[in-house]
Amino acid sequence: MIQKHILNVVDSLQLFEECQDIIKVNECYTNVFYIFLRKRNFFRSDGWKVAYGYYRIFPDLLLMARHCFLVNNQREAIDPTLFINGRRNEQEIDKEYVSFKIFDSNEEYLSMIADDNGFPDLNRSLWSLDLEFEHFWARNESFVLIR
C-alpha cells in the first residue's frame, strides 16, 4: 500500500547521532539494515518498521529517488542517512517521503533479504511493487523516479 510520510527531523537526527559510526554515504539500505540490527528493541517495543519507497530530492522538482527509511507509530519517516553530509538546517531537508512497502514483521524483512542473496536493497524482491508504484502513483503525480 502506498503511503505518504512526513519526516520526523528530531528522531532522524537523534538516530543519526547514535549510529553515525555505521552510517555511510549512499548506503541507505545497508544503513537501515545495520540500524535494525543495533536497535532491535525499537523495532519491537516502539513499533518502528522498515520502509522502502522514494523521497523527493528537491522541493521544487518532481524528482524522487528510491530510498529505504524507517517509520514510527505515527507513520512519520525516520531517515538517519539524510544527515550524513552534515545537513542540519530544516530548510535543507525535504520532508516528502512515499513508501510502497512497509514491513509489518521483522521476520519478513530478514527473510526477504535472505531470499535476495543477502542484499538489503531488495531490488529483485520488491521489483513488482516498485513498478506498481511507478505506474499507479508516480505517473499520476508526474514524478520522475530515480532508482
C-alpha positions, -999 to +999 in steps of 0.1 A: +000+000+000+013+034-010+016+059+019+030+094+022+051+103+052+063+135+068+099+134+080+105+134+118+136+156+118+142+152+156+141+114+157+161+112+124+189+134+137+190+116+171+192+082+154+220+095+131+240+108+161+236+075+179+246+054+149+268+076+128+297+051+132+278+026+110+261+051+086+277+055+052+270+079+022+247+065-005+241+033+015+205+038+028+196+001+025+227-011+044+224+018+069+188+008+078+198-029+080+227-022+104+205+002+125+178-026+125+204-050+140+217-025+165+184-011+177+162-042+175+144-032+207+130-001+189+115-023+163+099-045+189+088-021+217+085+012+199+069-001+167+095+011+142+092-005+108+115-007+078+100+011+047+110+011+010+099+038-012+111+072-025+119+106-012+116+139-030+151+151-039+144+188-043+113+207-031+109+224-065+114+195-088+093+164-095+123+140-089+122+112-064+150+088-055+144+052-043+152+050-007+150+029+025+140+046+057+121+038+089+086+047+100+073+051+136+039+045+151+027+079+138+037+068+103+064+095+102+096+089+082+128+085+102+158+089+079+192+089+097+210+087+063+198+122+055+223+137+079+255+120+067+265+151+046+261+175+075+226+186+067+211+200+099+192+230+087+155+223+085+152+243+053+177+220+036+157+189+045+130+178+022+101+163+041+082+143+015+086+105+016+064+079+000+065+042+007+054+013-014+064-014+011+064-013+049+075-045+066+050-053+094+071-081+106+109-081+113+110-118+102+095-109+068+122-082+064+151-105+073+136-134+052+133-112+021+169-101+025+180-137+027+159-146-004+175-116-022+210-131-018+217-110+013+213-077-005+193-052+016+184-031-014+157-058-022+157-046-058+148-081-071+123-090-044+105-057-045+106-051-082+069-057-089+059-034-061+083-008-074+068-010-108+033-007-095+043+024-075+057+039-107+026+031-128-001+039-103+013+067-082+044+084-097+030+088-132-003+102-118+016+127-097+040+135-126+071+124-107+103+111-124+118+082-103+155+076-099+164+040-090 
